[in-house]
Each structure stands twice: as C-alpha cells, then as structure tokens.
Amino acid sequence: MRALIGAPSNIAAVDLFCGVGGKTHGFVKEGIRVVAGVDSDPTCRFAYTANNPGAEFHCKGVEELRPQEVLDWFPRGALRVLIGCAPCQPFSTYSYRYTKKPRGRRGADDRFGLLSVFGRLVEAVRPEILTAENVPELALQGHSVYRDFVRDLERLGYFVFSDVVRCADYGVPQTRERLVLLASRLGPISLEPPTHTPDSYLTVRDAIAHLPPIDAGGLPQATDPLHRSSRLSPLNLKRIRATPVGGGWQDWPRALRLECHKRDSGKTYPSVYGRMHWERLAPTITTQCYGLGNGRFGHPEQHRAISLREAALLQTFPPDYRFAATPTDVIFKHIGRHIGNAVPVALGAAIARSIIQHVAAASPARRTRSA
C-alpha cells in the first residue's frame, strides 16, 4: 500500500459507522493509523479486520459509546481524528422516492439522530480533526440536523469545510456525489484539489474490463468467490440480450417491457434494467447493485448484472479486498449492502491526504496547544 511521504506518525483515527472499512482503508493507504472501527452490524467484522490490520472492530451502536471509551482508544499524545459517516438512507433521494419516508422529521427514522449523536461525541472528545461524509441532499435541501451540526462545530472552535464532491474527481469511476465535511481545531482546512478531470476520469472499462467473463448465476470462481453474478430468469435473460451497451428497457421490443414501463409513469425510471457503458462512468453503486432490475447495473457486454467483485472495484476497493472468510460466506444481500454503503476507498484516501497536508501546514505551537 502506498503511504504519503512525510505523513506525520502521530496521527491516529477512530472510524465510527465504519462498515467494512472503505474510508478506513483509504486512510491506511495514505499512512494514517486507524486504531478502531465501530459499527452495529456484526457481518462487517471479518472484512474490516482482515483488510485493516491494527484497527480493532467494536460491534456496537455509536449511541452506546461513552466518550471516555473513545478517548481511551487513542494513543497517548496522538493527534486525534474522528471519522463519522452516519447512515444516509433517511436523507437520500432514493429513500424518499421509494419508501416515502418523510425526510424533514427527526422521528421518521432512528437514524436521523445519529448525526446528533456524533456531534455529542465530538463535543465530549474534542478531537483535533474530524471528518464526516453523507448524501448531498443533507446539505442541499437544508436539513436542520445538518445545519445544527455545523453550527455546533463552529461554536466549539472548529474551522469547518463542507462541500458536495463529485467522486469521479478523485479517481472513483462512478457518477456518485457525496457531501464531505472536514473540521479542525488547528486552523482552516479543506479538501485537496481534484486529482482527475472529465478528460481523465476512470471509466467502467478501466475498473472491470480485465476480469474474466462469467455467466449469470454461475458457480463461484475458485480464484475469486466474489466474481459471481446473480441468476437471471429466462425472461430477464431475453431482456438483457435485447439491451445494447449503455441502453435500457426503452430499447426492448414492447413484448419484453414491464407493464409499468408501458405507462407514462414508467418513463421516470429510465435506468432500471440498463447496461453500463465501457467508456463512461458507472452509476452510483447501491446496496442492490447486484440486481439487474435495480438500476443501470447490467454488464456492458456479458448478459448479466455486475458481480460483487466488479461492484467492489467500482467502489475502488483493491482487487484483493476480502469480504468473506470462505466461499460459503459470500451472501449477496450482505456483501452487496456492505459494498453499496461503503465510502469509496479513493475518496477516503483523498480525505486522508487532505488531513495530512493540513497537519503538516499547521504550526507546531498550534498542534501542541490543541492536544
């Protein structure tokens, strides 16, 4: 793994809502020591610990954490970074459109309060630096929980950077956009400039074209049990065979279309049953990305949905990232959820580099004073 030259050795991070370690792994790649990860999902434990040595996994809800517990995880004298990417479903466009949960009321979903829980931990622990990541709607639609969170950070003396980031600008081959927040007690902080431009964006071809061809629903590969795609019904097999590269259900003969697509209302779902395009960005990888009917998740050429490994590569996980201890532990709904919920590793690495550069630029007196 490539470490940034000159990364201060005294930086230590704790990753709340760590999942299987997308953001942790980005930090580890850049030379920041992550000492602990916290997540309430026990199925995340194997992937998190197997790929991020030195980071201890704590299976509990963040609302259960005591501030002293978090303080004790940080090594003595370390410059402390607290990572907190609260689950985004209550704030997402997808959640609103498909579940009809009200987004503006705190009582609509218990996860609305997790950002506030994170804020209370920040106030008690007072890390030198913190970072959070979520869906753009949280800021763009003016949710009060996010405004309150930023206001409280500023009240505590943090310099706050917050912006909606196009992940492709940092080497993620997706259309994914995320809200990124960085806050520091050492001085003004910001995310590093983009490392890619539209002319140099990584594409679907760059990410997955090297993988061997497989059939829909075929047996797991001995070399990589994650390079396996879900089964297709005979009807859906006909549908994907009728779908050109980059195309979708609009290209099918009318006899293959779903009844909902024959109505005007069906036109609002243009990407379902779609194929990716080799030379373009992939769509945002979701927790259901292994299902052909859940979005534009068809392989550009092969008659199937993308495999779990292809989804992980599009999320910029390394090709050898382990998600299951044995082939029998490869469960689509679990690993699909883990991959779709993850912070892309490349975005995590960009955030880590920004923190390293920020710490290096801060005066020794300020670093000492805040510790």
C-alpha positions in Angstrom: 0.0 0.0 0.0 1.3 3.5 -0.9 1.9 5.8 2.0 2.2 9.5 1.5 5.8 10.6 2.1 6.1 12.7 5.2 2.8 11.6 6.8 3.1 12.5 10.5 3.4 9.3 12.5 1.5 10.7 15.5 -1.9 10.9 13.7 -4.4 8.3 14.9 -8.0 7.9 13.8 -11.2 6.2 15.1 -13.8 5.4 12.4 -17.4 5.5 13.6 -20.0 3.8 11.3 -17.0 2.1 9.8 -18.8 -0.6 7.8 -16.4 -2.9 6.0 -13.7 -0.2 6.1 -13.9 1.8 2.8 -12.8 5.0 4.5 -10.5 3.3 7.0 -8.7 1.6 4.1 -8.3 4.9 2.3 -6.7 6.3 5.5 -4.5 3.3 5.9 -3.3 3.5 2.3 -2.1 7.1 2.9 -0.3 6.2 6.1 -2.7 7.3 8.8 -3.1 4.8 11.6 -6.7 3.8 12.3 -6.9 2.3 15.8 -10.6 1.4 16.0 -13.7 1.0 13.9 -17.2 1.0 15.3 -20.3 -0.5 13.6 -23.5 -2.1 14.8 -23.5 -4.7 12.0 -21.6 -7.8 13.1 -21.4 -9.0 9.5 -18.9 -6.2 8.9 -16.3 -7.6 11.3 -14.4 -10.0 9.1 -13.9 -7.6 6.1 -12.9 -4.7 8.4 -10.3 -6.6 10.4 -9.0 -8.8 7.6 -8.1 -5.8 5.4 -7.1 -3.2 8.0 -4.6 -4.8 10.4 -4.2 -2.8 13.6 -7.7 -1.5 13.6 -9.9 -3.1 16.3 -13.5 -3.7 15.4 -16.1 -2.8 18.0 -19.6 -4.2 17.3 -22.0 -1.7 18.9 -24.2 1.2 18.1 -22.5 4.6 18.2 -25.2 5.8 20.5 -23.9 3.2 23.0 -20.4 4.7 23.1 -19.2 6.5 26.2 -16.8 9.4 25.5 -14.1 8.0 27.8 -14.2 4.8 25.8 -13.4 6.7 22.6 -10.7 8.7 24.4 -9.1 5.5 25.6 -8.7 4.1 22.1 -6.5 7.0 21.0 -2.8 6.5 21.8 -1.4 8.9 24.4 -0.1 12.1 22.7 -1.7 11.3 19.3 -3.2 13.9 17.1 -6.8 12.6 17.1 -9.0 12.3 14.0 -12.6 11.2 14.5 -14.4 9.8 11.4 -18.1 9.7 11.3 -20.2 8.7 8.3 -23.7 8.3 9.7 -26.1 6.1 7.6 -27.5 8.2 4.9 -30.8 6.5 4.0 -33.1 8.9 5.8 -31.8 11.8 3.8 -31.4 10.3 0.4 -33.4 10.9 -2.7 -33.8 7.1 -3.1 -35.3 6.8 0.4 -37.8 9.5 -0.3 -38.9 8.3 -3.7 -39.1 4.6 -3.0 -40.0 4.4 0.7 -42.0 7.6 1.1 -40.5 8.3 4.5 -40.7 12.0 5.4 -37.2 13.5 5.3 -37.8 16.5 7.4 -38.9 15.0 10.7 -36.5 13.6 13.2 -39.0 10.9 14.3 -39.3 9.4 10.9 -36.3 7.2 11.3 -34.0 6.5 14.2 -31.0 7.1 12.0 -31.9 10.8 11.8 -30.5 11.2 15.3 -27.1 9.6 14.6 -25.6 12.8 13.3 -26.6 14.4 16.6 -25.1 11.5 18.5 -21.8 12.0 16.6 -21.9 15.7 17.4 -22.3 15.0 21.1 -19.3 12.6 21.0 -17.3 15.4 19.2 -18.2 17.8 22.0 -17.0 15.4 24.7 -13.9 14.0 23.0 -12.8 17.2 21.2 -10.6 15.6 18.5 -8.2 17.9 16.8 -9.8 16.9 13.4 -13.0 15.3 12.3 -14.5 14.3 9.0 -18.0 13.2 8.0 -19.5 12.1 4.7 -23.1 11.8 3.6 -25.5 12.2 0.7 -25.7 15.7 -0.9 -29.4 16.1 -0.1 -28.4 16.5 3.6 -27.0 19.9 2.8 -28.6 20.9 -0.4 -32.1 20.6 1.0 -31.3 22.4 4.1 -32.0 19.7 6.7 -31.9 21.3 10.2 -30.0 18.4 11.7 -27.0 19.2 9.4 -27.2 23.0 9.9 -27.3 22.4 13.7 -24.3 20.0 13.4 -22.2 22.6 11.6 -23.2 25.4 13.9 -22.3 23.4 16.9 -18.8 22.6 15.5 -18.2 26.3 14.9 -19.3 27.1 18.4 -16.7 24.6 19.7 -14.0 26.4 17.9 -13.7 24.2 14.7 -12.9 25.6 11.3 -15.4 23.8 9.0 -15.2 22.9 5.3 -18.3 21.4 3.7 -18.9 20.8 0.1 -20.7 18.4 -2.3 -18.0 16.4 -4.1 -18.1 14.6 -7.4 -16.3 11.3 -6.6 -15.0 10.9 -10.1 -12.8 14.0 -9.5 -10.8 11.8 -7.1 -10.5 8.6 -9.1 -13.8 6.9 -8.4 -15.3 5.5 -11.7 -18.9 6.5 -10.8 -21.3 9.4 -11.1 -21.6 9.3 -7.3 -21.7 12.6 -5.4 -21.1 12.9 -1.7 -21.3 15.7 0.9 -17.8 15.9 2.5 -17.2 17.7 5.8 -13.8 18.4 7.3 -13.3 20.3 10.6 -10.2 21.2 12.5 -9.2 23.0 15.7 -5.7 23.6 14.1 -6.9 26.2 11.6 -8.7 26.4 8.2 -9.0 23.1 6.4 -10.3 22.0 3.0 -10.3 19.0 0.7 -7.4 18.8 -1.7 -8.0 19.9 -5.3 -9.4 17.2 -7.7 -6.9 14.7 -8.9 -8.9 13.9 -12.1 -10.8 15.9 -14.7 -13.5 14.8 -17.1 -10.8 14.1 -19.7 -9.1 11.7 -17.3 -11.9 10.2 -15.4 -11.6 6.5 -14.8 -14.3 4.5 -16.7 -16.1 1.2 -16.3 -13.5 -0.3 -18.7 -10.6 0.9 -16.5 -12.2 -0.7 -13.5 -13.5 -4.0 -14.6 -12.6 -5.0 -18.2 -9.7 -7.1 -17.0 -11.9 -9.6 -15.1 -12.7 -13.0 -16.8 -16.1 -13.5 -18.3 -18.7 -15.3 -16.2 -22.3 -16.4 -16.7 -25.3 -15.1 -14.7 -25.8 -17.3 -11.7 -22.8 -19.4 -12.4 -20.8 -21.2 -9.7 -18.3 -19.2 -7.6 -14.9 -19.0 -9.1 -12.2 -20.8 -7.1 -9.8 -17.8 -7.6 -12.3 -15.2 -6.5 -15.6 -16.2 -5.0 -16.8 -12.6 -5.2 -16.6 -12.6 -9.0 -20.1 -14.1 -9.3 -23.3 -12.6 -10.5 -26.9 -13.3 -9.5 -29.1 -15.6 -11.5 -31.5 -14.3 -14.2 -34.9 -15.6 -15.1 -35.4 -16.7 -18.7 -37.4 -13.5 -19.3 -34.7 -11.3 -17.9 -32.1 -13.1 -19.9 -34.1 -12.2 -23.0 -34.3 -8.6 -21.8 -30.6 -8.1 -21.3 -29.8 -9.7 -24.6 -32.1 -7.1 -26.2 -30.2 -4.3 -24.3 -27.4 -2.5 -26.2 -24.3 -1.1 -24.5 -25.4 1.9 -22.5 -29.0 1.1 -23.3 -32.1 0.2 -21.2 -35.6 -1.1 -21.3 -36.5 1.6 -23.9 -34.6 -0.4 -26.4 -36.6 -3.6 -25.9 -39.5 -4.8 -28.1 -42.7 -3.9 -26.5 -43.5 -7.5 -25.6 -40.5 -7.6 -23.2 -41.4 -4.5 -21.3 -42.8 -4.5 -17.9 -46.4 -3.2 -17.6 -45.3 -0.2 -15.6 -42.9 0.8 -18.4 -45.7 0.8 -20.9 -47.4 3.6 -18.9 -46.2 7.2 -18.8 -45.3 6.9 -15.2 -42.7 4.2 -16.0 -40.7 6.8 -18.0 -39.5 8.2 -14.7 -37.3 5.1 -14.2 -35.0 5.3 -17.2 -32.1 3.4 -15.8 -33.6 0.2 -14.4 -32.6 -2.9 -16.4 -29.9 -0.8 -18.1 -26.4 -1.7 -19.2 -23.3 0.2 -18.3 -21.1 1.7 -21.0 -17.5 0.8 -21.2 -16.2 4.3 -21.8 -18.4 6.1 -19.3 -18.7 6.4 -15.5 -20.7 3.7 -13.8 -23.9 4.8 -12.0 -23.8 5.2 -8.2 -23.2 1.8 -6.8 -26.0 1.0 -4.3 -26.7 -1.8 -1.9 -28.8 -3.6 -4.6 -26.3 -3.2 -7.4 -26.1 -7.0 -8.0 -29.7 -7.0 -9.2 -30.3 -6.3 -12.9 -33.7 -4.6 -12.2 -32.4 -2.2 -9.6 -30.6 0.3 -11.8 -28.1 0.5 -14.6 -26.2 -2.5 -13.3 -26.0 -4.7 -16.4 -22.5 -5.6 -17.6 -21.6 -3.7 -20.7 -21.2 -6.9 -22.8 -22.0 -10.0 -20.9 -25.6 -11.0 -20.3 -25.8 -10.5 -16.6 -25.7 -8.0 -13.8 -22.3 -6.9 -12.4 -20.6 -9.3 -10.0 -19.9 -8.4 -6.4 -16.2 -8.1 -7.2 -17.0 -5.7 -10.1 -19.1 -3.6 -7.7 -16.2 -3.5 -5.2 -13.8 -2.4 -7.9 -16.2 0.4 -9.0 -16.1 1.4 -5.3 -12.3 1.5 -5.6 -11.7 -1.4 -3.2 -8.4 -3.1 -4.0 -8.8 -6.3 -6.1 -7.7 -8.5 -3.2 -10.0 -6.9 -0.6 -11.6 -9.8 1.3 -15.3 -9.6 2.2 -15.9 -13.1 3.3 -13.8 -15.7 5.1 -14.9 -18.6 2.9 -16.8 -19.0 -0.4 -19.9 -20.2 1.6 -19.9 -16.8 3.4 -20.5 -14.9 0.1 -24.1 -13.8 0.7 -25.3 -11.4 -2.0 -27.6 -9.3 0.3 -24.9 -8.9 3.0 -21.9 -8.1 0.8 -24.0 -6.1 -1.7 -25.1 -3.9 1.3 -21.5 -3.6 2.6 -20.2 -2.5 -0.8 -23.0 -0.1 -1.6 -22.9 1.5 1.8 -19.1 2.0 1.8 -17.2 5.2 1.3 -15.2 4.7 -1.9 -11.6 3.9 -0.9 -10.3 6.5 -3.3 -12.4 9.3 -1.7 -11.3 8.2 1.7 -7.7 8.4 0.6 -8.2 11.9 -0.8 -9.7 13.0 2.6 -6.7 11.4 4.4 -4.2 13.2 2.2 -6.1 16.5 2.9 -5.7 15.9 6.6 -2.0 15.0 6.3 -1.3 18.2 4.3 -3.3 20.2 6.8 -1.4 18.9 9.8 1.9 19.4 8.1 1.0 23.1 7.4 -0.2 23.8 11.0 2.4 25.4 13.3 4.0 23.1 15.9 2.7 25.5 18.6 -0.9 25.2 17.4 -0.6 21.4 17.2 0.7 21.2 20.7 -1.8 23.7 22.1 -4.7 21.7 20.8 -3.5 18.3 22.0 
